[in-house]
Amino acid sequence: MDAPQTTTGRIGHRIKRTFRNILLMLAALFVLLMLFFYYASYSEGIRSGVVIKLSQRGMLFKTWEGQVNLQSFGAVDAQGNAMNEVFSFSVEGGNDSLLKSLEQVSLSGERVNLHYVERYVRLPWRGETKYFVTSVERSGRQVDVGRSPYAH
């Protein structure tokens, strides 16, 4: 037969159980928060321009990163130079057809519409930006190389 527990033993057991429950709740909250950050999108949109860069980057986590020259046609700064804005984006892994399309339009200089989602936070194993391209809409129009500030 077991000896009756002392008051101190019961209090210690209650503290351990409460501490374990708090840890379980914190772990569950952390998992839910990570799922939210991983799957939830802050915004969706379209950016139009010419893909000027597409590369696989990273030391520990290899991710696909790119840039689009948004080419604000007609906008000039005080010195008369054409103003351009560059939009940086990431591509989620495992989307080989999207990567192939981006590579083709990058090499052709074709103007495209990039559909993207913006995530709440940047997670290092997903990409270097919060913007993830989901599809490419090709225009079939080549940008006039003589007018492009990125022409070589």
N, C-alpha and C positions, 0 to 999 in steps of 0.2 A: 504494500500500500504506500502511495506517495505521501510525503510529508506535506502538510498544508503550506501554501505559499504565504510569504510574509507580505505586508503592505508594500514594502520597498520593491519586492519582486514583481508585484502586479503593476506598480507604477512604471517600473523599468520596461516591462513588456508592452504597456500601453504607449510609452514614448517611442519604442522601436517600431511598433505598428503604425503610429501616426507619421513618423519620419519616413517609413517605407511608402506609405500612401501618398505623402507629399512628393516624394521622388518619382513615383509612378505618374502622378498628375503632371508634373513638370516635363517628364519624358514624353507623355502623350501630347502635351501642348507644343513641345518642340517639333514633334513629328507633324502635327497639323499645320504649324507655321511653315515648315519646310515644304510641305505639299502645296500650300497656298502659294508660296514664292515660286515654286517650280512650275505650276500649271496655270495660275491666274495671269490674266493680261490686264495691263493698265490702260492701253489704248491700241487701236488698230488704225492703219492708214495706208496711203500710197505715196511714194516718192518717185518723181520722174526725172530721168537724167541719163548719163552715160556711165557705165561701170568702168572705172579706171584702175581698180585694183581688186585682186582676189588671191588670197594666200592662206596657206595652212600655217598657223602660228602656235607657239607655246612650248614651254620646256617640259612641264609635267603633264599638262592636259593639252593635246593637240586639237585646235578648233579652227574652223574656216572663218576668215574675216575678210571683209571687202569694203570698198568705198565707191560712192556714186558722186560724180560731179553734177550738181543740180543745175548748173548753167543758167543763171538769171539773165536771160537774153535781154539786151537793151539797158540793163542796169550798169552804171559806171560810177566809179568813185571820184573824188575831187581832182585827181590827176588825169582822169579820162581813161583809166584802165577798166577792163571788163571785170565786174564783180562775180565771183563764183563762190558757191557754198558747197562743202563736201559733207556728205552724209555717210557715216560709218555704220556698218551693220555686221551681224554674225549670221551664220547658217548652222542650223542644228544638224548634228551628225546623223548619218544614215539616210540622208536625202540626196542620193546620187544623181537623180534626174534633174533636180534643181541646181546642183553644183555644175552639171554639164551645161545646162542652159546659161547659167551665169558666166561660165568660161567662154562659151560661144559668143555671147554679146560683148564680153570684155575684149575679145580679140577682134571683133568686127567693128566696134565703135558705134554700134546701133543704139539709138535712143530707146529706153525701156521704161516701163512702169513697174516698180517693185512694191508688191504688197507685203506689209510687215505687221508684226505685233510687238508692242513694247511691254516688257515685263517690269515688275515692281523693283526687283533688285538684280544685280549682276552676279551670277554664280560662276566661279572660275572654271568649272568643268563643262560649262555650256558655251561660253564665249566671252569676248572682251567687252562687249557692249550689252545694253538692255534691249536692243532692237534686233529682231530675228525675221529675216526674209522668209515668207511662206510661199510666194509664187512670183514668177516673172511674166510680164505681159509685153511681148515684143511688138514694136511699132513697124518694123521693116524700113524705117527711115534712117539713113546714115547721116551723121552730123558732119557739116561742112568742116573739113580738116583745117582749111585756111583760117576759119574763124575761131576754132577751138583753142583755148589757152594752153591745153595740154598736148597739142600737136608737136611732133618731133621732126 
